[in-house]
Amino acid sequence: MFISHKSNVLQQVHETEWQCRRLSKGQNKSEYWTWLATITTQDDDGFDVVTYPSEDFTIVECTDENVQARLNQLGDYQSSSPETGTVYNIKYYASKRDSEEIKDIDGNSHDPKQYVQSHFIGQDDTKDARLLADEWTQIRRERTRLLAETDHLALSDQTLSAGMTTYRQELRDLPDDQSSETTYADITWPDKP
């Protein structure tokens, strides 16, 4: 498995290096092959040599564990959306760390003890930021829906009541009035007049 990471945070995982690089660059296949042709030269013996320019990510090959199974274990640390694809909020380390003991089916230690070691560790800060961003997406979606419900009252041939004007302004001000740690459940929505 090939892994691309940026500042040790996983970007992409794929079975082939070129696909991992292509996905990390956000290119479709034809864009990737066109780009690759622009950075390929020939050496003195006539063989193609790819001279990769500096990239803001690093690609490594991980051969000593079942990468996909390990990522599935860390399922809480991944999210998917049509815009971004799969995002892994996981750090990757070149050397193994955070060994966990393997126990038998009854929860007893083996003799001698056995350990699973992994290059992956969940990154809680990134996960928390993603979850908070999801909360704010939900908050903004609800605010937009509530404003849309009253848009017909704000047309040029209508006169808004003072209460409706205040209500709509409170909805518009809502994101600015909250702390950055506010979740959807913390929001006190203004009362519609």
Secondary structure by P-SEA (a helix, b strand, c coil): cbbbbcccccccccccaaaaaaaaacccaaaaaaaaaaaccccccbbbbbbcccccbbbbbbcccaaaaaaaaacccccccccccccccbbbbccccbbbbbbcccccccccbbbbbccccccaaaaaaaaaaaaaaaaaaaaaaaaaaacccccccccccaaaaaaaaaaaacccccccccccccccccccc
